[in-house]
Amino acid sequence: MTIQTTRPATHPDSPEGLEVRPQTSVLAELADRIAGDVLGPGDHGYDEARTGFNLLADHRPAVIAVPANRHDVIEVVRFAADEGLRVAIQATGHGPGSAADGALLINTSKMTDVSVDPAARTATVAAGAKWAPVLAQAQEHGLAPLLGSTTDVGVVGYTLGGGFGWLGRKYGLSSDAVRSFDIVTPDGNPLRVSATSHPDIFWALRGGGSGSLGVITDVVIDLFPVSTVYAGNLFYSAEDAPEVLRRFAEWAPQQSEDLTSAVTVMNFPPLDIVPEPFRGKTFTLVRGCWSGDVADGARVIDEWRQWKTPEVDLWAEMPFAAADAISMDPTDPLPAMVTTEWLDELPDAAIDIVVDRVRPKPGTLPLVLFAEIRHAGGAVARGAATSPNDRGREGTFLLELASMVPDPHVGLAVESALRLTRKALEPYVTGAAYLNFVEFDEKTARSATSFSEDNHRRLVAIKAALDPENRFCHGVALH
Ligand SMILES: Cc1cc2nc3c(=O)[nH]c(=O)nc-3n(C[C@H](O)[C@H](O)[C@H](O)COP(=O)(O)OP(=O)(O)OC[C@H]3O[C@@H](n4cnc5c(N)ncnc54)[C@H](O)[C@@H]3O)c2cc1C
């Protein structure tokens, strides 16, 4: 345990009445109360603890607590309440909210317990655990969790924002599969919430309250009987993009819920980690996962092969344990920007905008790394009726735009490329945000669009009862 705070941590952004009192003695008191670490600016380990997967998040908390267990979380949250500190939460840093400057950052990355109960078909997952161990343990019993495109993301953060993965159309979002949350409320009260215990808080957390209603210490989730799938990517050329997207817009809605699929225009970076023949080239990908009978899945993808032979064909039977191979997401930290829109339909005009903005013009470097359009509907849309983020899951197609910012000097150019693409798409989108695909201040600014008016009102009331001072203000905005 380290305490070496030597300079004031008061931050200009601290709301009135919530100034940070950084005296060494105050932090030492917290350090004495917990088994984990307490780190102030300048402490060894402070930079590592504030840095997450997305390197664009360069926040400077007044203090970072790295709890070792649930008891620590309770103590830290009570400390924050006594001191009037704003609280931010970080597990992996894949989905940063507004900068935690001057706040108390709870870094849950040391709380990684995972246990699978094959008889009950559930997994109990602690705050800092990623999907990788959950998937591995579940697959030993022929079971699968509703993870997303990568096993590197945190289970809790992903689930609080909804959680749309390759089994989504069949089984719904990850938030639908939650049996209970253990939460420490902003006043430091530990509660287990479920459909029968504190049902209002339970409802709010299943897609609506990421980072704003308290700290989740554990979640119990359902597992599903999925072991072998037919999954992968067809690689068509960059030139084929308009045709492939048009075909996907008609084809995907006709498919059964055994298939969750997407079409992606991808500018593979010219980096050594990208294998030839993809390095530095643009492709149009038809990707997804079929979780029904494998032979049926192969027949469905054959329709594409017969339409046009892809340049590379990686669709194959595979264990769901290998699900990372579908999206091939990066696993090393990087500076990235992400944004999103929902569309009910994919008209030609919208397709042309996406292709035009993502495919680099000859002689130019791409500002948007990829545009992925996931086909939703099915259980994703059906679950809207019982979820807080009803508007943020009802559309037919979910567009994700992502960029890398390898040099801070191009940050503004990338940001405006993403903003202008969204602006051009305005006539075709529903206006709702998918909360897992918005980050930084955009998460706060667009939170409300994810909820219907009634649900928003209900969420705001729940938030006001739990956190009247809005000290948990770095995640989804609920006011
Ligand atoms: C490479 C990549 C692939 C992705 N693929 C998908 C995908 O397929 N589908 C999808 O839906 N999303 C996907 N996402 C988005 C991802 O689900 C979100 O970014 C999610 O918020 C990440 O959660 P985390 O805990 O890993 O990240 P963090 O940045 O650590 O946390 C994200 C937010 O969650 C909240 N939070 C985290 N832990 C707690 C806690 N214990 N209590 C309360 N609040 C907490 C906080 O507000 C925090 O700001 C992807 C992101 C990346 C970078």
Ligand as a Chemical Component Dictionary entry (heavy atoms), coordinates in Angstrom:
data_LIG
# 
_chem_comp.id                   LIG 
_chem_comp.type                 NON-POLYMER 
_chem_comp.pdbx_formal_charge   0 
_chem_comp.three_letter_code    LIG 
# 
loop_
_chem_comp_atom.comp_id 
_chem_comp_atom.atom_id 
_chem_comp_atom.alt_atom_id 
_chem_comp_atom.type_symbol 
_chem_comp_atom.charge 
_chem_comp_atom.model_Cartn_x 
_chem_comp_atom.model_Cartn_y 
_chem_comp_atom.model_Cartn_z 
_chem_comp_atom.pdbx_ordinal 
LIG C1  C1  C 0 -11.995 -3.642 -29.098 1  
LIG C2  C2  C 0 -13.399 -3.420 -28.549 2  
LIG C3  C3  C 0 -14.426 -4.285 -28.925 3  
LIG C4  C4  C 0 -15.718 -4.112 -28.423 4  
LIG N1  N1  N 0 -16.733 -4.943 -28.828 5  
LIG C5  C5  C 0 -17.982 -4.749 -28.353 6  
LIG C6  C6  C 0 -19.067 -5.571 -28.787 7  
LIG O1  O1  O 0 -18.898 -6.463 -29.619 8  
LIG N2  N2  N 0 -20.304 -5.328 -28.279 9  
LIG C7  C7  C 0 -20.535 -4.340 -27.360 10 
LIG O2  O2  O 0 -21.659 -4.202 -26.901 11 
LIG N3  N3  N 0 -19.527 -3.542 -26.934 12 
LIG C8  C8  C 0 -18.277 -3.719 -27.423 13 
LIG N4  N4  N 0 -17.275 -2.879 -27.032 14 
LIG C9  C9  C 0 -17.593 -1.784 -26.137 15 
LIG C10 C10 C 0 -17.431 -2.209 -24.685 16 
LIG O3  O3  O 0 -18.427 -3.131 -24.351 17 
LIG C11 C11 C 0 -17.568 -0.976 -23.800 18 
LIG O4  O4  O 0 -16.492 -0.121 -24.108 19 
LIG C12 C12 C 0 -17.603 -1.316 -22.327 20 
LIG O5  O5  O 0 -17.979 -0.152 -21.621 21 
LIG C13 C13 C 0 -16.254 -1.780 -21.855 22 
LIG O6  O6  O 0 -16.306 -2.132 -20.507 23 
LIG P1  P1  P 0 -14.932 -2.294 -19.697 24 
LIG O7  O7  O 0 -15.270 -2.561 -18.304 25 
LIG O8  O8  O 0 -14.066 -3.235 -20.440 26 
LIG O9  O9  O 0 -14.276 -0.851 -19.877 27 
LIG P2  P2  P 0 -14.052 0.311  -18.821 28 
LIG O10 O10 O 0 -13.598 1.486  -19.647 29 
LIG O11 O11 O 0 -13.172 -0.112 -17.735 30 
LIG O12 O12 O 0 -15.486 0.597  -18.258 31 
LIG C14 C14 C 0 -16.447 1.191  -19.079 32 
LIG C15 C15 C 0 -17.462 1.927  -18.242 33 
LIG O13 O13 O 0 -18.248 0.962  -17.548 34 
LIG C16 C16 C 0 -18.567 1.412  -16.251 35 
LIG N5  N5  N 0 -18.127 0.400  -15.292 36 
LIG C17 C17 C 0 -17.087 -0.467 -15.424 37 
LIG N6  N6  N 0 -17.022 -1.254 -14.347 38 
LIG C18 C18 C 0 -18.020 -0.879 -13.520 39 
LIG C19 C19 C 0 -18.461 -1.327 -12.247 40 
LIG N7  N7  N 0 -17.845 -2.321 -11.592 41 
LIG N8  N8  N 0 -19.522 -0.718 -11.691 42 
LIG C20 C20 C 0 -20.153 0.276  -12.332 43 
LIG N9  N9  N 0 -19.786 0.761  -13.526 44 
LIG C21 C21 C 0 -18.722 0.180  -14.116 45 
LIG C22 C22 C 0 -17.871 2.733  -16.051 46 
LIG O14 O14 O 0 -18.781 3.765  -16.248 47 
LIG C23 C23 C 0 -16.843 2.797  -17.150 48 
LIG O15 O15 O 0 -16.649 4.103  -17.591 49 
LIG C24 C24 C 0 -15.984 -3.036 -27.523 50 
LIG C25 C25 C 0 -14.957 -2.160 -27.157 51 
LIG C26 C26 C 0 -13.672 -2.335 -27.676 52 
LIG C27 C27 C 0 -12.597 -1.354 -27.309 53 
# 
loop_
_chem_comp_bond.comp_id 
_chem_comp_bond.atom_id_1 
_chem_comp_bond.atom_id_2 
_chem_comp_bond.value_order 
_chem_comp_bond.pdbx_ordinal 
LIG C1  C2  SING 1  
LIG C2  C3  SING 2  
LIG C2  C26 DOUB 3  
LIG C3  C4  DOUB 4  
LIG C4  N1  SING 5  
LIG C4  C24 SING 6  
LIG N1  C5  DOUB 7  
LIG C5  C6  SING 8  
LIG C5  C8  SING 9  
LIG C6  O1  DOUB 10 
LIG C6  N2  SING 11 
LIG N2  C7  SING 12 
LIG C7  O2  DOUB 13 
LIG C7  N3  SING 14 
LIG N3  C8  DOUB 15 
LIG C8  N4  SING 16 
LIG N4  C9  SING 17 
LIG N4  C24 SING 18 
LIG C9  C10 SING 19 
LIG C10 O3  SING 20 
LIG C10 C11 SING 21 
LIG C11 O4  SING 22 
LIG C11 C12 SING 23 
LIG C12 O5  SING 24 
LIG C12 C13 SING 25 
LIG C13 O6  SING 26 
LIG O6  P1  SING 27 
LIG P1  O7  DOUB 28 
LIG P1  O8  SING 29 
LIG P1  O9  SING 30 
LIG O9  P2  SING 31 
LIG P2  O10 DOUB 32 
LIG P2  O11 SING 33 
LIG P2  O12 SING 34 
LIG O12 C14 SING 35 
LIG C14 C15 SING 36 
LIG C15 O13 SING 37 
LIG C15 C23 SING 38 
LIG O13 C16 SING 39 
LIG C16 N5  SING 40 
LIG C16 C22 SING 41 
LIG N5  C17 SING 42 
LIG N5  C21 SING 43 
LIG C17 N6  DOUB 44 
LIG N6  C18 SING 45 
LIG C18 C19 SING 46 
LIG C18 C21 DOUB 47 
LIG C19 N7  SING 48 
LIG C19 N8  DOUB 49 
LIG N8  C20 SING 50 
LIG C20 N9  DOUB 51 
LIG N9  C21 SING 52 
LIG C22 O14 SING 53 
LIG C22 C23 SING 54 
LIG C23 O15 SING 55 
LIG C24 C25 DOUB 56 
LIG C25 C26 SING 57 
LIG C26 C27 SING 58 
# 
